[in-house]
Amino acid sequence: MICLGAGSLFFYGYWEVASLAIIGFSIAWNFGLSHLVARSRKPIYRLAFMWLGIAGNLAALGYYKYVNFFLANVAPLFGATPAAIAMTLPLAISFYTFQQIAFMVDIYGRKMDRVPFAEYAGSVVFFPHLIAGPLLHYQDIVSQFKRRLSVSQATLSAGLPIFAVGLVKKVAIADGLSVYVGSIFARGATTLPDFFSAWGAALGYTAQLYFDFSGYSDMAIGIALMFGITLPVNFRSPYKATSIIDFWRRWHITLSSFLRDYLYIPLGGGRVGPVRRLINLLIVMLLGGLWHGAAWTFVFWGGLHGSLLILNHFWRERISPRLGRLDAALGPIYAGATFLAVVIAWVFFRAPNFATAQHVILGMCGLSTLSLPGEVAYLLGVDELPGVTWGQTLPFKDFATLWLLLAFAFALIWGAPNTADLFNLDDKAQFRSDWTAGRSFATAITTGILLWISAFNVFGSAPSEFLYFQF
């Protein structure tokens, strides 16, 4: 356990050594106050220590992540010029802060007993999930450290194939799309992209974010399994969702669960009447958007999803029962509308400001040019097409590569089994007993091919970070 904790701290500190002091203080603060919460007999003291712990967590997160956002928005109200504080956002501070707040609340609610410091610290810094989740309930992982922590041929055979799938998702698909997505959004800051570029950027980021983050989650699950530890499944084909409610049951599942358990339910959940329930839902999504980043575009993204959830609940409760059998027949239309709404929302999530998001959205609506590379005219054997201009879009090589990548990415998204189905994982990433039967040789060959493909991308291109590292 000590070796694993030391290795995890080395892994974390390799990015930035200074962040080790911050996460170390965070662990000491939360463990110390949770100890006081657990041992205090008077309810008022337990409550006070819990809120002191939560306040300390929020103060640290607010300073490192939101202080410049606050200054930029407050200073102009007093006629002052905002002066940004130079600092580096500590890696994964949103994740480990959120999880330790949950630990504090669980101790207060007597869902957990006190745990030894080494086990608590090890569960916080456990490197597979430390950087970007999946988010964990500590009683789940601490108990596993006692019972399951080991490395063997069985655990390596279990975890390596899942790790390989996640790695190839990231380096072969997500990173391949990022080049084109980034350049189009960069140009979108000052000009309206053409129709095909705008849709290429929106769909490209939709696929890039999915393969980047689900790839990381798969890698985390795979590495943890190599140590005998199971982490929860975080994605279940979210772009196959038939509603926004369904989408949030499939996308970043552990975050949705945490927002429900530690924000929505404490606000009253659905116990406070239909109007308050919808208001609580909107508040949760607004705060969920802000949790992702200190920018109004993230808040707008959260508000947009909150509004869509409210509309979805209204439709499900008031309209769907009246449609009868027609409601089931409308499933494909619901799925298409859900996907379109998610794609549009991702534009605001990706754009650095509203001007860029507006330019991309207008381009998607056809308010810019409808242009194709000149080489397409040659391939089609035509001199002109009604409403189409030539050569005012991406160069032919970039245009063709982007759309071929998109076709391949969405063929996998909609046509291939997700990781949980592929490896027969349940919600805790446990294996069913039939998983390895008759598959060991084929699995080994496939894993080797995926790792070989990934190695070419890892060593043959510039380093790239995971998108969720910035959140």
N, C-alpha and C positions, 0 to 999 in steps of 0.2 A: 504493500500500500504506500509506503514511504517512497519507494522508487518510482511508482507511478505518479505520485504527487509531484516529486521533483522533476520528472520528465515533462509533466504537463506545464509546470511553471517555466521550464526552459523553452518549451514550445511557444508559450504565450509571450515570454520576454524577448524572444528572438525578433519579434516585430518591433518592439520598442521597450527597452529596459525600464524606462521611467514608469511605465504603466504597472509594473510589478508592485511598486509601493502603493499605488491606488487600490489595486485589487486586494493587496494584503491588508490594508487598513479596512477596506469594506468587509472582508471576511472576519476580521477581529471585532469590528463594530457589531455586526449582525450576530455573531456567535455569542459575544458577551451579553448583549441585550436579550437575546432569545433565552439565554441561561437564566437571566433575572426574571423574564416572563414565566418561565417554567417553574421556578422555585418559589415565587411570591405566592403567598396564600390569600392576600386580600385582593379581591377583584379590581379595586381601583388602582392598585399598584401594577397589576398585570396589564391593565388597559393602558396605563400611563407609559410603561416601559415599551409596550408594543408600538404606540404612536410615536414615541421618541425614536425608536428604531426606524420606523417608516419615514419619519421626517428627515432623519439623517441620510437615508438612501435617496430620497427625493431632492434634498439639498445638493448632494454630490452630482446627481444626474442633471439637475437644473443648471448647475454652474458649468459643468464641462460641455453639456450639449445644447443648452438653451440660452445661456447668458447673452451671447452676442445677438441672437434673434430677439431677445427682450430689449436690449439696448437699441437695436436698429429700429424697433417699432415704438419705443417709448420716447426716446430722445427728440424726435421731430415734433412731438406733442408740446414740448417745452421750448421749441425753437432752437434746439441745440443740434449740433452735428454729431451723429453717433461715432464713437471711437471703439473699434473692435479690440477685444482682448486677445492677444496672440496666445494660442494654445493648440495642442493637438488632442483630438478626441480620443480618449483611451479606448483601445480595441475592446469591443463586446460589452461596453458598460451598460447598454440598454438591456442586454440579455441577463448578465449576472446580477444586475440590480433588481430586475423584475423577479427573477427566481428567488432571490434572498428575501424580498418583501413577502413573497408567497410562503416561504419557510417560516418567517416570523408570524404570519397570520395563522398558519397551521399549528404552530406551537401554542399560540394563544387559544385556538379552538380545540386544543387537546387532540388533534389528529395525529400528532407525533410526540414521542418522548424525547427527552434530551439525548443527544448523541455525542460520542467522544469528539474532541476537536479535530483529530487527525482524519476521522471519517467524514466530518462535515466539510473541512477544507478540501479533502480529496474529491468530494462530490461536487463542489463548486468549480474546481479547476480541471476536472476530468476532461482532457483535451479534445476528445471527439465532439462533444456537444458545447464546449466552452464558447467558441467564437460566434456561432450563429444557430445554436439550438440543435435538435429539438429541445423545447422548454420542458423541464422535468419537475415532477413532484419529488422532493428529496427523500420521502419515505420509501419511494420505489427504488431509487438507486442506492441509497445507504444500505438497505437490506440486502441488495445484490452484492455489494462489496463484501459482506460477511459470508454469503453462501456460494457465490458463483465466480468470483474473480479468479481466473486462471487462464493460462495460455497452453493450448495443446493442438495436436493435429486436427482434432474435431472442430475446435473453435476457429482455427485458421481456415479450414475448409468451408465453414459456415459463413464467415465474414468476408473473405477475399472476393468471391464473385459479386457480392453486393457493392463492395468498394469499387470494383472494376467498372460496373455499370454506372455508378455515380461519377467516376473520374472521366469516362468517355462522354457522358452528358455535358460535363463542364468544358473540357478542353477541346472536344471535337465539334460540338454543336453551339453551345452558348458563346464561347470565345470566337467562333467563326462568324456568328451573327453580329457580335459587338462592334466590329470594325465599321460595318455599314450603318448600323443604327446610330453609333456615335457621330459619324460624319454628317448624317442627315439632320439629326437634332442640333448639331452645332451650326449648320447653315440656316436652320429654322429660326435661330435667334434673331436674324436680320431680314430674312426673305421667306416668302411662301414657297414651300417645296411643291414640285409638280405632283399630280395625282398619284402616280405609281410610286414615287419616292416617299410620299407621305404615308401611304398604306404600307409600303415596305418597312418604313421605320416603326409604325405602330404595331404591325404584326410581328416584325422582327424583335421588338422589345418584349412583346407578349411571350414569344417563344424563348427568347434569351433569358428572361427572368425565371421562367419555369425551369428550364434545363439547368440554369446556374444554381438556383436555390434547392430544387429537388435533387440535383446532383450532389450538392453539399450534404443534404440530409441523408441521402443514400450512403455517401462516404462515411458520415458519422455513425450510422447504424452498422455499416460493415466493419469499421475499425473497432467499435465497441464490442461487437460479437467476437472479434478476434481475441478479446480479453474475457469473453464469457459473459459480458454485460449486454442486456437488451435495452434498447431505446425505443420510444414510441414512433410509429409510422406517422409521417408529417404531411404526406400528399397522397391523394387517391383520385387521380385523373380529374383535376378541377375544371378543365376546359370541356369536359363532357357534362357539366352541370346543366340542369334544366331550369334552374332558378338561382337568384342571388343567395337565397337561403342555402340551397344545395351547394353552391360554390364555396361558401364559408365553412361548410362541413367537410370539404375536400381540400381546400387550400390552407397551408400553414395551420394544420389541425390543432397543434399544441398551443399556438397563440390564441386561436379562437376559444379553446377550452379555458385558457387562463383569463382572457377578457371576460368570459362568462362567469367563471367561479370567483374572481377577485375584483371585479368591477360591476358587471351587470347585476349579479345577484345581491351584492351589498347595497346597490342603489335601490333595490326593491324588486328588481326583475319584473316578472309578470304578476306579482302579488298586489300591485298598487293601482290596478285599474288599467283599462286599455289605452287611455291617453298617456298616462305616466309611463307605461311600458314602452310605448313608441318613443317617447322623449328619452327614456333611459337608453334605448337602443341607439338613438342618434348621438347621445353624449359619449357612449362607449366607442362608437366608430370615429367620432371626431378626435377623441383622445388616442385611439389606436392609430389614426393618421399622424398625429403629432408625435407619437412614440417612434414612428419610423424616421422622422427627420425634422429639424428646426426650420421649416419653411411653410409658407401659406399654401403652397401647392400640395403638400402632404395633408394639411388640414382639409383642403378642398376635396382631395381624393377620399379622405375618410368621411366627410360630409356627404359626398356623392354616393358612396356605398351605403351610408346610413339611410339616406333618402330612398335609395333603391330597395333596401330591406323593408322599410316602412311600406312602400308601394307593394312589395311582394306579399307582405303579411295581409294588407288590405285586399289584394286580389285573391289570395288563398282563402280568406275568411268570408268575403262578400260576393265575389264574382264566380270563382270556380264551382262552388256548390250549385249554382244556377245553370251552369253549362252542362252538367251531367256527363254523358259519354263523350260529348264534344271536347271536354277538357283533356281527356286522355289522348284524343286524336291530335290535339294542338301541341303535343310534346315536342316535336321537331322545331316548331315555331318558337316555343319557349326557349329551347336550347340555343337557337340562333340568336334570339334577342338577348339572352343572357351573355353569350360570348361577345356580341357586339358592344354591349354595355361595359363589359370588363375591359375590352380593348381600348375603348375611348377613355375609361378611367385611368388605365395605365399610362396614357399620354401625359396626363397631369402628374402622375407619380414620377415619371422619367424626366419631364421637362424641368430645367433649372428655374424657370419663371413662367408667369402666365402668358407673356408675349410669345414665347417659343411654343407653348402648348396651343395657343390660339392659331398660330401660323400652321402648325401641323394639322390641327382639326380642320381649318379652312381648306388646306390642301386635300385632305381626305374627302371633303364635301365637293370637290371639283371646282372650287373657286379660283384655282390657279390653272396652269396649262395642263392639257392632257397630252403628254409627250412620250415618245418612244425613241430609243437609240436609232440612228440612221441605218445601222446594219440590219435592223428588223425589216425595214422596207426592202432591202436587197434580198433577204431571205424569203420574204413573202412575194417578191417579184412585182411590187407595186410602187408607184411614184407618190401616191397620196392616199390617205384614209380620211373620211369625213370627221372633222373635229380634232384630228390628231396632228400635232406638230412633231417635227423630227429633230432629235439631237439636243433638246433642252432638258435632259434628264441625266441620270448617271451614265458614265461610259458603258459601252456594251458589255465589257467583261464584268464590271461590277454589277450591272443590272442583271445579267444572266446568273451570276454566282449567287446574288442575294435571293432571287426568286427560286432557284434550284434548292438552296438551303432551306428556304421557307417551305417548299413543297415536301422536302424530306422530313423536316422537323414536325410539321403538322400531320404527316402520314404516321409518324411514330406516336404523336399525341393522341390522335383519334383512332388509329388502327392497331396499335400494339398494346399489349398488356402493361399496366404500370408495374413498378417494382414490387409492390405488395402482392399483386396477383402473380407476378412472374416467379417469386420465391415463396409463395404461400405464407406470407407473413400475416399475423393477426395484429391487433392494435398495439401490442407490446413488442412487436418484432420477434415474436417467438416462432420457431419452426414447427410445422406439423410433422408427424413421424414419417409421412410418405415422401418428404421433399427429396431426399437423396436416393431413393430407390431407383436403380437403373439409370441414374443420371450423372454419376460421378465423372465418367470419362468425358462425356459431351460437355459437362459444365467446366471441367478443367481446360479443355481445348478452347471453348468460347471465352473463358476468363483470360487465357493467355493472349488470344487475338485482341480482345478489348484493351488489355494493358499495353500490347505492342502498338496499337493505333494511338493510344494516349501518350505513349513515350515519344512518338514522333512530334506530336503537338506540344508536349511539355518542353522538350529540348530543342525544338526547331522554331520556336517563336519567343517573343518577349514575354516576361512574366506578367500575369494578370491576376487581379484579386477577385474574390467573390463579391458579388453585388451587395450582399447583405452585411458585408464587413462595415459599410458606411452607415448602417442603421443601428 
